[in-house]
């Protein structure tokens, strides 16, 4: 073996050893951070061990005839709600009040720094943060499993504005940034790993531009995310009223469409009719009771054995009034189509059942209002997507 070959082998061993050592250092760094995050212990008010045998299960909601006062622990239990529910119903327990301290200032509320639902980081720079440095940061907004928003304080030191890739080059630079990672949505809470990755990205970016990063504790943020997700799960209910034929026959697609459009619905691309208000907010929807979606191209030939009105409780403000409107339309449809209103178990809906369902809706929306996340609010619409 020549001297050249021996030299090349030695160089190769040194290079490989260097790469292995560098990777080991990186892994040690992340293991240390994750270990530090898990060392904190925080008691979650919504996840306390229950003495009941059903502590890890959900149960059907049961409500009395009176609307609840502000706190969740005032609910009573009598008979189950009869109206069809297409999503898991809530379980309210004495300890199930959402406990999240909202330290959002009036200035922050003006630019939607909602600390109830976001992990908020801060980057302060001594010099202007220019567009070219922000592009890479914004391109990573979809990498953490939950929505990410960036807001910047203008050079004047008074005006905050949201920063996006689309508007980046139409705006000036910034002296102060806020990075907001949403803590939960209908898919569940943000993971502790993604929280750590988001914090690391913020700190690395601040280091690159010689700025100061302020990032809240990861363990506390994850506890807050789990608490928020539990609250959301407890109020995340979609109520449904089904209409099926009295004689077992089928409804014709053309008649359904004509009746829906005459009532104010619009057939949309998701395969359902939507009933919207003047602000284009969806109040309730009308879909096929069967699996086939309602599509413009197929409505002429479509037949179905039922239709379903759906009311997304946490996404609609003034729920009591809108629910009455939906029930009224459902009755008109049933009469015109020679159908009957039933719940998800195909049990006929009577006035008593609808009244109980309306009470359930009012209870849920009262809980949301008591926890400063009113149904249909901007915060609720972000959480229940």
Short mmCIF file of the C-alpha atoms (twelve columns), coordinates in Angstrom:
data_MODEL
# 
_entry.id   MODEL 
# 
loop_
_atom_site.group_PDB 
_atom_site.id 
_atom_site.type_symbol 
_atom_site.label_atom_id 
_atom_site.label_alt_id 
_atom_site.label_comp_id 
_atom_site.label_asym_id 
_atom_site.label_seq_id 
_atom_site.Cartn_x 
_atom_site.Cartn_y 
_atom_site.Cartn_z 
_atom_site.pdbx_PDB_model_num 
ATOM 1   C CA . UNK A 1   0.000   0.000  0.000   1 
ATOM 2   C CA . UNK A 2   1.465   3.361  -1.074  1 
ATOM 3   C CA . UNK A 3   1.955   6.403  1.170   1 
ATOM 4   C CA . UNK A 4   -0.760  8.222  -0.804  1 
ATOM 5   C CA . UNK A 5   -3.331  5.534  -0.111  1 
ATOM 6   C CA . UNK A 6   -2.464  5.475  3.601   1 
ATOM 7   C CA . UNK A 7   -2.788  9.264  3.762   1 
ATOM 8   C CA . UNK A 8   -6.176  9.194  2.052   1 
ATOM 9   C CA . UNK A 9   -7.437  6.530  4.466   1 
ATOM 10  C CA . UNK A 10  -6.302  8.568  7.480   1 
ATOM 11  C CA . UNK A 11  -7.933  11.718 6.111   1 
ATOM 12  C CA . UNK A 12  -11.182 9.807  5.490   1 
ATOM 13  C CA . UNK A 13  -11.197 8.457  9.047   1 
ATOM 14  C CA . UNK A 14  -10.645 11.954 10.435  1 
ATOM 15  C CA . UNK A 15  -13.500 13.420 8.325   1 
ATOM 16  C CA . UNK A 16  -15.923 10.653 9.311   1 
ATOM 17  C CA . UNK A 17  -14.933 10.992 12.952  1 
ATOM 18  C CA . UNK A 18  -15.530 14.746 12.786  1 
ATOM 19  C CA . UNK A 19  -19.019 14.280 11.332  1 
ATOM 20  C CA . UNK A 20  -19.924 11.694 13.967  1 
ATOM 21  C CA . UNK A 21  -18.652 13.958 16.754  1 
ATOM 22  C CA . UNK A 22  -20.615 16.963 15.390  1 
ATOM 23  C CA . UNK A 23  -23.859 14.920 15.224  1 
ATOM 24  C CA . UNK A 24  -23.259 13.689 18.768  1 
ATOM 25  C CA . UNK A 25  -22.941 17.254 19.985  1 
ATOM 26  C CA . UNK A 26  -26.200 18.259 18.252  1 
ATOM 27  C CA . UNK A 27  -28.112 15.308 19.704  1 
ATOM 28  C CA . UNK A 28  -26.726 16.001 23.177  1 
ATOM 29  C CA . UNK A 29  -27.897 19.579 22.903  1 
ATOM 30  C CA . UNK A 30  -31.491 18.622 22.057  1 
ATOM 31  C CA . UNK A 31  -31.593 15.848 24.655  1 
ATOM 32  C CA . UNK A 32  -30.483 18.328 27.293  1 
ATOM 33  C CA . UNK A 33  -33.200 20.825 26.324  1 
ATOM 34  C CA . UNK A 34  -35.935 18.217 26.236  1 
ATOM 35  C CA . UNK A 35  -34.794 16.856 29.600  1 
ATOM 36  C CA . UNK A 36  -34.932 20.343 31.100  1 
ATOM 37  C CA . UNK A 37  -38.426 20.834 29.718  1 
ATOM 38  C CA . UNK A 38  -39.729 17.624 31.270  1 
ATOM 39  C CA . UNK A 39  -38.187 18.332 34.662  1 
ATOM 40  C CA . UNK A 40  -40.918 20.859 35.432  1 
ATOM 41  C CA . UNK A 41  -44.081 19.547 37.004  1 
ATOM 42  C CA . UNK A 42  -47.308 21.520 36.842  1 
ATOM 43  C CA . UNK A 43  -50.662 20.319 38.073  1 
ATOM 44  C CA . UNK A 44  -53.278 20.699 35.380  1 
ATOM 45  C CA . UNK A 45  -56.652 21.788 36.768  1 
ATOM 46  C CA . UNK A 46  -58.456 19.975 33.965  1 
ATOM 47  C CA . UNK A 47  -56.514 16.730 34.197  1 
ATOM 48  C CA . UNK A 48  -56.786 15.915 37.923  1 
ATOM 49  C CA . UNK A 49  -57.424 12.299 38.778  1 
ATOM 50  C CA . UNK A 50  -61.135 11.717 39.199  1 
ATOM 51  C CA . UNK A 51  -62.549 9.368  41.800  1 
ATOM 52  C CA . UNK A 52  -65.168 8.188  39.307  1 
ATOM 53  C CA . UNK A 53  -64.790 4.963  37.391  1 
ATOM 54  C CA . UNK A 54  -65.179 6.812  34.097  1 
ATOM 55  C CA . UNK A 55  -62.223 9.165  34.615  1 
ATOM 56  C CA . UNK A 56  -60.660 8.464  31.201  1 
ATOM 57  C CA . UNK A 57  -63.878 8.353  29.188  1 
ATOM 58  C CA . UNK A 58  -66.324 10.830 27.756  1 
ATOM 59  C CA . UNK A 59  -70.010 10.543 28.722  1 
ATOM 60  C CA . UNK A 60  -73.152 11.784 27.101  1 
ATOM 61  C CA . UNK A 61  -74.031 15.332 28.189  1 
ATOM 62  C CA . UNK A 62  -76.806 15.697 30.752  1 
ATOM 63  C CA . UNK A 63  -78.368 19.013 31.625  1 
ATOM 64  C CA . UNK A 64  -81.160 20.319 33.774  1 
ATOM 65  C CA . UNK A 65  -83.787 22.822 32.691  1 
ATOM 66  C CA . UNK A 66  -82.041 25.938 33.996  1 
ATOM 67  C CA . UNK A 67  -79.281 27.804 32.211  1 
ATOM 68  C CA . UNK A 68  -75.993 27.658 34.130  1 
ATOM 69  C CA . UNK A 69  -74.393 30.567 35.882  1 
ATOM 70  C CA . UNK A 70  -70.876 31.612 34.951  1 
ATOM 71  C CA . UNK A 71  -68.909 28.651 36.262  1 
ATOM 72  C CA . UNK A 72  -68.867 25.127 34.878  1 
ATOM 73  C CA . UNK A 73  -69.286 23.458 38.233  1 
ATOM 74  C CA . UNK A 74  -72.870 24.698 38.515  1 
ATOM 75  C CA . UNK A 75  -74.243 22.226 35.927  1 
ATOM 76  C CA . UNK A 76  -76.900 19.769 36.984  1 
ATOM 77  C CA . UNK A 77  -77.700 16.432 35.349  1 
ATOM 78  C CA . UNK A 78  -81.024 14.951 34.356  1 
ATOM 79  C CA . UNK A 79  -81.880 13.533 30.947  1 
ATOM 80  C CA . UNK A 80  -79.665 13.178 27.863  1 
ATOM 81  C CA . UNK A 81  -80.090 15.418 24.847  1 
ATOM 82  C CA . UNK A 82  -82.138 13.879 22.070  1 
ATOM 83  C CA . UNK A 83  -80.911 15.858 19.070  1 
ATOM 84  C CA . UNK A 84  -78.367 14.162 16.832  1 
ATOM 85  C CA . UNK A 85  -74.769 15.058 17.645  1 
ATOM 86  C CA . UNK A 86  -72.107 14.305 15.048  1 
ATOM 87  C CA . UNK A 87  -69.097 15.034 17.239  1 
ATOM 88  C CA . UNK A 88  -68.120 13.724 20.682  1 
ATOM 89  C CA . UNK A 89  -70.297 15.499 23.280  1 
ATOM 90  C CA . UNK A 90  -68.769 17.346 26.258  1 
ATOM 91  C CA . UNK A 91  -68.295 16.172 29.802  1 
ATOM 92  C CA . UNK A 92  -68.430 18.965 32.352  1 
ATOM 93  C CA . UNK A 93  -66.932 18.300 35.781  1 
ATOM 94  C CA . UNK A 94  -66.343 20.613 38.757  1 
ATOM 95  C CA . UNK A 95  -62.665 20.954 37.892  1 
ATOM 96  C CA . UNK A 96  -63.207 21.511 34.169  1 
ATOM 97  C CA . UNK A 97  -63.010 25.281 34.169  1 
ATOM 98  C CA . UNK A 98  -60.360 26.558 31.791  1 
ATOM 99  C CA . UNK A 99  -57.647 28.179 33.878  1 
ATOM 100 C CA . UNK A 100 -55.404 30.198 31.600  1 
ATOM 101 C CA . UNK A 101 -54.130 33.551 32.774  1 
ATOM 102 C CA . UNK A 102 -54.512 36.081 30.000  1 
ATOM 103 C CA . UNK A 103 -51.822 38.736 30.318  1 
ATOM 104 C CA . UNK A 104 -52.682 40.287 26.971  1 
ATOM 105 C CA . UNK A 105 -52.486 44.084 27.097  1 
ATOM 106 C CA . UNK A 106 -54.865 46.414 25.276  1 
ATOM 107 C CA . UNK A 107 -52.114 47.197 22.752  1 
ATOM 108 C CA . UNK A 108 -51.593 43.500 22.086  1 
ATOM 109 C CA . UNK A 109 -55.309 42.827 21.713  1 
ATOM 110 C CA . UNK A 110 -55.409 45.466 18.976  1 
ATOM 111 C CA . UNK A 111 -53.024 43.332 16.910  1 
ATOM 112 C CA . UNK A 112 -54.382 39.954 18.041  1 
ATOM 113 C CA . UNK A 113 -51.627 38.908 20.468  1 
ATOM 114 C CA . UNK A 114 -54.038 36.456 22.095  1 
ATOM 115 C CA . UNK A 115 -52.030 34.884 24.903  1 
ATOM 116 C CA . UNK A 116 -54.929 32.544 25.766  1 
ATOM 117 C CA . UNK A 117 -54.337 30.479 22.645  1 
ATOM 118 C CA . UNK A 118 -50.769 31.286 21.566  1 
ATOM 119 C CA . UNK A 119 -47.180 30.649 22.612  1 
ATOM 120 C CA . UNK A 120 -45.792 34.154 22.076  1 
ATOM 121 C CA . UNK A 121 -42.092 34.842 21.556  1 
ATOM 122 C CA . UNK A 122 -40.408 38.229 21.230  1 
ATOM 123 C CA . UNK A 123 -37.387 39.426 19.240  1 
ATOM 124 C CA . UNK A 124 -35.977 42.909 19.941  1 
ATOM 125 C CA . UNK A 125 -33.250 44.314 17.732  1 
ATOM 126 C CA . UNK A 126 -30.971 47.351 18.054  1 
ATOM 127 C CA . UNK A 127 -31.117 47.882 14.301  1 
ATOM 128 C CA . UNK A 128 -33.756 47.481 11.629  1 
ATOM 129 C CA . UNK A 129 -34.738 43.902 10.729  1 
ATOM 130 C CA . UNK A 130 -34.934 44.022 6.931   1 
ATOM 131 C CA . UNK A 131 -37.041 42.036 4.456   1 
ATOM 132 C CA . UNK A 132 -34.273 39.764 3.234   1 
ATOM 133 C CA . UNK A 133 -33.717 38.466 6.775   1 
ATOM 134 C CA . UNK A 134 -37.419 37.788 7.339   1 
ATOM 135 C CA . UNK A 135 -38.090 35.710 4.215   1 
ATOM 136 C CA . UNK A 136 -36.553 32.482 5.523   1 
ATOM 137 C CA . UNK A 137 -38.281 32.944 8.883   1 
ATOM 138 C CA . UNK A 138 -41.708 33.260 7.248   1 
ATOM 139 C CA . UNK A 139 -41.137 30.241 5.033   1 
ATOM 140 C CA . UNK A 140 -40.991 28.052 8.155   1 
ATOM 141 C CA . UNK A 141 -44.450 28.996 9.428   1 
ATOM 142 C CA . UNK A 142 -45.938 25.638 8.374   1 
ATOM 143 C CA . UNK A 143 -43.263 23.495 10.049  1 
ATOM 144 C CA . UNK A 144 -44.666 23.260 13.584  1 
ATOM 145 C CA . UNK A 145 -48.007 21.479 13.268  1 
ATOM 146 C CA . UNK A 146 -50.104 24.501 14.275  1 
ATOM 147 C CA . UNK A 147 -50.719 27.963 12.776  1 
ATOM 148 C CA . UNK A 148 -47.878 30.460 13.159  1 
ATOM 149 C CA . UNK A 149 -48.278 34.235 12.840  1 
ATOM 150 C CA . UNK A 150 -45.571 36.887 12.812  1 
ATOM 151 C CA . UNK A 151 -46.210 40.500 13.720  1 
ATOM 152 C CA . UNK A 152 -43.803 43.410 13.472  1 
ATOM 153 C CA . UNK A 153 -43.477 46.825 15.095  1 
ATOM 154 C CA . UNK A 154 -42.786 49.492 12.482  1 
ATOM 155 C CA . UNK A 155 -39.872 51.909 12.578  1 
ATOM 156 C CA . UNK A 156 -42.144 54.552 14.079  1 
ATOM 157 C CA . UNK A 157 -42.376 52.408 17.220  1 
ATOM 158 C CA . UNK A 158 -46.191 52.643 17.373  1 
ATOM 159 C CA . UNK A 159 -47.737 50.523 14.605  1 
ATOM 160 C CA . UNK A 160 -47.934 46.732 14.730  1 
ATOM 161 C CA . UNK A 161 -48.828 44.771 11.589  1 
ATOM 162 C CA . UNK A 162 -48.990 41.150 10.547  1 
ATOM 163 C CA . UNK A 163 -46.090 39.996 8.381   1 
ATOM 164 C CA . UNK A 164 -46.651 37.494 5.559   1 
ATOM 165 C CA . UNK A 165 -44.697 36.417 2.508   1 
ATOM 166 C CA . UNK A 166 -47.311 38.084 0.293   1 
ATOM 167 C CA . UNK A 167 -47.112 41.504 2.009   1 
ATOM 168 C CA . UNK A 168 -43.470 41.434 3.089   1 
ATOM 169 C CA . UNK A 169 -42.048 43.570 0.291   1 
ATOM 170 C CA . UNK A 170 -44.810 46.167 0.480   1 
ATOM 171 C CA . UNK A 171 -43.935 46.997 4.083   1 
ATOM 172 C CA . UNK A 172 -40.913 48.494 5.801   1 
ATOM 173 C CA . UNK A 173 -38.478 46.907 8.214   1 
ATOM 174 C CA . UNK A 174 -39.101 46.245 11.903  1 
ATOM 175 C CA . UNK A 175 -37.399 46.828 15.234  1 
ATOM 176 C CA . UNK A 176 -39.487 44.371 17.230  1 
ATOM 177 C CA . UNK A 177 -41.073 41.031 16.224  1 
ATOM 178 C CA . UNK A 178 -43.659 38.766 17.856  1 
ATOM 179 C CA . UNK A 179 -43.859 35.108 16.831  1 
ATOM 180 C CA . UNK A 180 -47.145 33.419 17.789  1 
ATOM 181 C CA . UNK A 181 -47.524 29.625 17.679  1 
ATOM 182 C CA . UNK A 182 -51.129 28.497 18.280  1 
ATOM 183 C CA . UNK A 183 -51.362 26.079 21.201  1 
ATOM 184 C CA . UNK A 184 -54.314 23.954 20.059  1 
ATOM 185 C CA . UNK A 185 -56.966 23.397 17.412  1 
ATOM 186 C CA . UNK A 186 -59.422 20.635 16.519  1 
ATOM 187 C CA . UNK A 187 -56.501 18.295 15.785  1 
ATOM 188 C CA . UNK A 188 -55.308 18.526 19.414  1 
ATOM 189 C CA . UNK A 189 -52.629 20.401 21.390  1 
ATOM 190 C CA . UNK A 190 -49.269 21.432 19.996  1 
ATOM 191 C CA . UNK A 191 -46.573 18.919 20.900  1 
ATOM 192 C CA . UNK A 192 -43.766 19.765 23.310  1 
ATOM 193 C CA . UNK A 193 -41.259 18.862 20.585  1 
ATOM 194 C CA . UNK A 194 -42.768 21.409 18.178  1 
ATOM 195 C CA . UNK A 195 -42.811 24.037 20.906  1 
ATOM 196 C CA . UNK A 196 -39.103 23.390 21.481  1 
ATOM 197 C CA . UNK A 197 -38.355 23.512 17.766  1 
ATOM 198 C CA . UNK A 198 -40.209 26.811 17.433  1 
ATOM 199 C CA . UNK A 199 -38.310 28.286 20.381  1 
ATOM 200 C CA . UNK A 200 -34.992 27.083 18.928  1 
ATOM 201 C CA . UNK A 201 -35.810 28.678 15.574  1 
ATOM 202 C CA . UNK A 202 -36.618 31.999 17.251  1 
ATOM 203 C CA . UNK A 203 -33.436 31.946 19.329  1 
ATOM 204 C CA . UNK A 204 -31.280 30.985 16.330  1 
ATOM 205 C CA . UNK A 205 -32.796 33.753 14.214  1 
ATOM 206 C CA . UNK A 206 -32.233 36.312 16.977  1 
ATOM 207 C CA . UNK A 207 -28.620 35.212 17.263  1 
ATOM 208 C CA . UNK A 208 -28.108 35.605 13.506  1 
ATOM 209 C CA . UNK A 209 -29.355 39.208 13.498  1 
ATOM 210 C CA . UNK A 210 -27.693 40.068 16.848  1 
ATOM 211 C CA . UNK A 211 -31.052 40.602 18.563  1 
ATOM 212 C CA . UNK A 212 -32.495 39.542 21.929  1 
ATOM 213 C CA . UNK A 213 -35.055 36.722 22.039  1 
ATOM 214 C CA . UNK A 214 -37.575 36.257 24.836  1 
ATOM 215 C CA . UNK A 215 -39.187 32.792 24.833  1 
ATOM 216 C CA . UNK A 216 -41.547 31.536 27.585  1 
ATOM 217 C CA . UNK A 217 -40.904 28.244 29.378  1 
ATOM 218 C CA . UNK A 218 -41.698 25.230 27.185  1 
ATOM 219 C CA . UNK A 219 -43.084 22.960 29.914  1 
ATOM 220 C CA . UNK A 220 -45.485 25.644 31.114  1 
ATOM 221 C CA . UNK A 221 -46.580 26.371 27.546  1 
ATOM 222 C CA . UNK A 222 -47.273 22.695 26.864  1 
ATOM 223 C CA . UNK A 223 -49.305 22.369 30.070  1 
ATOM 224 C CA . UNK A 224 -51.290 25.394 28.937  1 
ATOM 225 C CA . UNK A 225 -51.808 23.771 25.508  1 
ATOM 226 C CA . UNK A 226 -53.142 20.545 27.069  1 
ATOM 227 C CA . UNK A 227 -55.473 22.541 29.308  1 
ATOM 228 C CA . UNK A 228 -56.759 24.558 26.361  1 
ATOM 229 C CA . UNK A 229 -57.274 21.420 24.262  1 
ATOM 230 C CA . UNK A 230 -59.268 19.764 27.057  1 
ATOM 231 C CA . UNK A 231 -61.512 22.808 27.282  1 
ATOM 232 C CA . UNK A 232 -61.980 22.814 23.490  1 
ATOM 233 C CA . UNK A 233 -62.844 19.111 23.460  1 
ATOM 234 C CA . UNK A 234 -65.496 19.694 26.118  1 
ATOM 235 C CA . UNK A 235 -67.334 22.341 24.098  1 
ATOM 236 C CA . UNK A 236 -66.667 21.027 20.579  1 
ATOM 237 C CA . UNK A 237 -70.161 19.870 19.588  1 
ATOM 238 C CA . UNK A 238 -71.894 19.848 16.209  1 
ATOM 239 C CA . UNK A 239 -75.653 19.370 16.401  1 
ATOM 240 C CA . UNK A 240 -77.513 17.696 13.586  1 
ATOM 241 C CA . UNK A 241 -81.158 17.436 12.513  1 
ATOM 242 C CA . UNK A 242 -81.821 14.712 9.974   1 
ATOM 243 C CA . UNK A 243 -84.824 14.609 7.656   1 
ATOM 244 C CA . UNK A 244 -85.779 11.258 6.181   1 
ATOM 245 C CA . UNK A 245 -88.736 10.217 4.037   1 
ATOM 246 C CA . UNK A 246 -91.925 9.193  5.843   1 
ATOM 247 C CA . UNK A 247 -92.615 6.352  3.415   1 
ATOM 248 C CA . UNK A 248 -89.034 5.161  2.886   1 
ATOM 249 C CA . UNK A 249 -88.781 6.805  -0.532  1 
ATOM 250 C CA . UNK A 250 -85.994 9.017  -1.844  1 
ATOM 251 C CA . UNK A 251 -85.583 12.775 -2.125  1 
ATOM 252 C CA . UNK A 252 -84.674 14.136 -5.575  1 
ATOM 253 C CA . UNK A 253 -81.565 16.276 -5.903  1 
ATOM 254 C CA . UNK A 254 -83.190 18.948 -8.069  1 
ATOM 255 C CA . UNK A 255 -85.945 19.497 -5.514  1 
ATOM 256 C CA . UNK A 256 -83.470 19.664 -2.631  1 
ATOM 257 C CA . UNK A 257 -81.372 22.249 -4.475  1 
ATOM 258 C CA . UNK A 258 -84.363 24.392 -5.463  1 
ATOM 259 C CA . UNK A 259 -85.696 24.361 -1.898  1 
ATOM 260 C CA . UNK A 260 -82.262 25.106 -0.409  1 
ATOM 261 C CA . UNK A 261 -81.490 28.026 -2.716  1 
ATOM 262 C CA . UNK A 262 -84.952 29.485 -2.194  1 
ATOM 263 C CA . UNK A 263 -84.283 29.370 1.559   1 
ATOM 264 C CA . UNK A 264 -80.985 31.265 1.304   1 
ATOM 265 C CA . UNK A 265 -78.449 28.405 1.109   1 
ATOM 266 C CA . UNK A 266 -75.558 28.356 -1.373  1 
ATOM 267 C CA . UNK A 267 -74.078 25.141 -2.745  1 
ATOM 268 C CA . UNK A 268 -70.324 25.284 -2.127  1 
ATOM 269 C CA . UNK A 269 -67.320 23.289 -3.292  1 
ATOM 270 C CA . UNK A 270 -67.061 21.151 -0.127  1 
ATOM 271 C CA . UNK A 271 -70.189 19.261 -1.198  1 
ATOM 272 C CA . UNK A 272 -72.715 20.961 1.090   1 
ATOM 273 C CA . UNK A 273 -75.063 23.935 1.155   1 
ATOM 274 C CA . UNK A 274 -74.037 26.777 3.491   1 
ATOM 275 C CA . UNK A 275 -76.310 29.351 5.083   1 
ATOM 276 C CA . UNK A 276 -74.297 32.555 5.619   1 
ATOM 277 C CA . UNK A 277 -75.055 35.925 7.179   1 
ATOM 278 C CA . UNK A 278 -74.351 39.374 5.722   1 
ATOM 279 C CA . UNK A 279 -70.716 39.109 6.871   1 
ATOM 280 C CA . UNK A 280 -70.289 35.818 4.978   1 
ATOM 281 C CA . UNK A 281 -70.069 33.851 8.239   1 
ATOM 282 C CA . UNK A 282 -71.433 30.287 8.059   1 
ATOM 283 C CA . UNK A 283 -74.378 29.919 10.450  1 
ATOM 284 C CA . UNK A 284 -75.329 26.329 9.606   1 
ATOM 285 C CA . UNK A 285 -75.143 23.920 6.696   1 
ATOM 286 C CA . UNK A 286 -77.161 21.336 4.797   1 
ATOM 287 C CA . UNK A 287 -75.512 18.110 3.664   1 
ATOM 288 C CA . UNK A 288 -76.425 14.678 2.369   1 
ATOM 289 C CA . UNK A 289 -77.513 12.181 5.037   1 
ATOM 290 C CA . UNK A 290 -75.753 9.580  2.891   1 
ATOM 291 C CA . UNK A 291 -72.041 9.663  2.043   1 
ATOM 292 C CA . UNK A 292 -72.410 11.151 -1.451  1 
ATOM 293 C CA . UNK A 293 -71.623 14.895 -1.410  1 
ATOM 294 C CA . UNK A 294 -73.883 17.492 -2.972  1 
ATOM 295 C CA . UNK A 295 -72.054 18.632 -6.115  1 
ATOM 296 C CA . UNK A 296 -73.401 20.983 -8.814  1 
ATOM 297 C CA . UNK A 297 -72.691 18.490 -11.605 1 
ATOM 298 C CA . UNK A 298 -74.558 15.618 -9.937  1 
ATOM 299 C CA . UNK A 299 -77.584 17.309 -8.343  1 
ATOM 300 C CA . UNK A 300 -79.744 16.708 -11.430 1 
ATOM 301 C CA . UNK A 301 -79.423 12.925 -11.150 1 
ATOM 302 C CA . UNK A 302 -78.870 12.566 -7.406  1 
ATOM 303 C CA . UNK A 303 -81.368 10.862 -5.109  1 
ATOM 304 C CA . UNK A 304 -80.974 10.355 -1.371  1 
ATOM 305 C CA . UNK A 305 -82.916 8.928  1.545   1 
ATOM 306 C CA . UNK A 306 -82.180 11.871 3.811   1 
ATOM 307 C CA . UNK A 307 -80.621 15.281 4.376   1 
ATOM 308 C CA . UNK A 308 -78.896 16.715 7.473   1 
ATOM 309 C CA . UNK A 309 -78.838 20.220 8.952   1 
ATOM 310 C CA . UNK A 310 -75.620 20.854 10.904  1 
ATOM 311 C CA . UNK A 311 -74.966 23.514 13.560  1 
ATOM 312 C CA . UNK A 312 -71.318 23.980 14.656  1 
ATOM 313 C CA . UNK A 313 -71.890 25.192 18.235  1 
ATOM 314 C CA . UNK A 314 -68.526 26.866 19.096  1 
ATOM 315 C CA . UNK A 315 -68.298 28.681 15.748  1 
ATOM 316 C CA . UNK A 316 -71.658 30.496 15.813  1 
ATOM 317 C CA . UNK A 317 -72.441 33.617 17.830  1 
ATOM 318 C CA . UNK A 318 -75.975 34.189 19.157  1 
ATOM 319 C CA . UNK A 319 -76.482 30.448 19.059  1 
ATOM 320 C CA . UNK A 320 -79.963 30.397 20.557  1 
ATOM 321 C CA . UNK A 321 -81.378 32.683 17.862  1 
ATOM 322 C CA . UNK A 322 -79.571 30.950 14.980  1 
ATOM 323 C CA . UNK A 323 -80.582 27.514 16.248  1 
ATOM 324 C CA . UNK A 324 -84.236 28.559 16.193  1 
ATOM 325 C CA . UNK A 325 -83.760 29.742 12.615  1 
ATOM 326 C CA . UNK A 326 -82.249 26.390 11.596  1 
ATOM 327 C CA . UNK A 327 -85.033 24.405 13.288  1 
ATOM 328 C CA . UNK A 328 -87.658 26.525 11.522  1 
ATOM 329 C CA . UNK A 329 -86.066 25.829 8.137   1 
ATOM 330 C CA . UNK A 330 -85.738 22.115 8.941   1 
ATOM 331 C CA . UNK A 331 -89.471 21.959 9.653   1 
ATOM 332 C CA . UNK A 332 -90.231 23.658 6.338   1 
ATOM 333 C CA . UNK A 333 -88.006 21.196 4.475   1 
ATOM 334 C CA . UNK A 334 -89.630 18.221 6.221   1 
ATOM 335 C CA . UNK A 335 -93.099 19.478 5.290   1 
ATOM 336 C CA . UNK A 336 -92.202 20.218 1.651   1 
ATOM 337 C CA . UNK A 337 -90.289 16.964 1.092   1 
ATOM 338 C CA . UNK A 338 -92.867 14.839 2.959   1 
ATOM 339 C CA . UNK A 339 -90.200 13.853 5.443   1 
ATOM 340 C CA . UNK A 340 -89.814 13.523 9.193   1 
ATOM 341 C CA . UNK A 341 -87.213 15.078 11.509  1 
ATOM 342 C CA . UNK A 342 -85.122 12.473 13.373  1 
ATOM 343 C CA . UNK A 343 -81.951 12.340 15.481  1 
ATOM 344 C CA . UNK A 344 -78.819 10.320 14.649  1 
ATOM 345 C CA . UNK A 345 -80.534 7.173  15.918  1 
ATOM 346 C CA . UNK A 346 -83.471 7.800  13.551  1 
ATOM 347 C CA . UNK A 347 -85.717 8.533  16.510  1 
ATOM 348 C CA . UNK A 348 -88.371 11.183 15.657  1 
ATOM 349 C CA . UNK A 349 -87.623 14.607 17.115  1 
ATOM 350 C CA . UNK A 350 -90.416 16.212 19.074  1 
ATOM 351 C CA . UNK A 351 -90.632 19.683 20.605  1 
ATOM 352 C CA . UNK A 352 -89.293 18.430 23.927  1 
ATOM 353 C CA . UNK A 353 -86.195 16.951 22.297  1 
ATOM 354 C CA . UNK A 354 -85.495 20.150 20.385  1 
ATOM 355 C CA . UNK A 355 -85.972 22.196 23.552  1 
ATOM 356 C CA . UNK A 356 -83.415 20.061 25.420  1 
ATOM 357 C CA . UNK A 357 -80.959 20.404 22.547  1 
ATOM 358 C CA . UNK A 358 -81.383 24.167 22.582  1 
ATOM 359 C CA . UNK A 359 -80.698 24.179 26.325  1 
ATOM 360 C CA . UNK A 360 -77.523 22.166 25.750  1 
ATOM 361 C CA . UNK A 361 -76.399 24.687 23.146  1 
ATOM 362 C CA . UNK A 362 -77.036 27.582 25.522  1 
ATOM 363 C CA . UNK A 363 -75.096 25.812 28.278  1 
ATOM 364 C CA . UNK A 364 -72.071 25.233 26.069  1 
ATOM 365 C CA . UNK A 365 -71.991 28.791 24.780  1 
ATOM 366 C CA . UNK A 366 -72.380 30.109 28.337  1 
ATOM 367 C CA . UNK A 367 -69.299 28.092 29.343  1 
ATOM 368 C CA . UNK A 368 -67.341 29.545 26.416  1 
ATOM 369 C CA . UNK A 369 -68.354 33.098 27.320  1 
ATOM 370 C CA . UNK A 370 -67.432 32.517 30.970  1 
ATOM 371 C CA . UNK A 371 -63.945 31.495 29.848  1 
ATOM 372 C CA . UNK A 372 -63.496 34.569 27.621  1 
ATOM 373 C CA . UNK A 373 -63.711 32.564 24.389  1 
ATOM 374 C CA . UNK A 374 -67.219 33.472 23.168  1 
ATOM 375 C CA . UNK A 375 -68.758 31.254 20.507  1 
ATOM 376 C CA . UNK A 376 -68.274 32.745 17.047  1 
ATOM 377 C CA . UNK A 377 -65.517 35.113 18.208  1 
ATOM 378 C CA . UNK A 378 -62.243 35.514 16.318  1 
ATOM 379 C CA . UNK A 379 -60.516 33.394 18.963  1 
ATOM 380 C CA . UNK A 380 -63.119 30.616 18.715  1 
ATOM 381 C CA . UNK A 381 -62.907 30.562 14.913  1 
ATOM 382 C CA . UNK A 382 -59.128 30.021 15.141  1 
ATOM 383 C CA . UNK A 383 -59.472 27.209 17.657  1 
ATOM 384 C CA . UNK A 384 -62.326 25.339 15.957  1 
ATOM 385 C CA . UNK A 385 -61.098 25.060 12.382  1 
# 
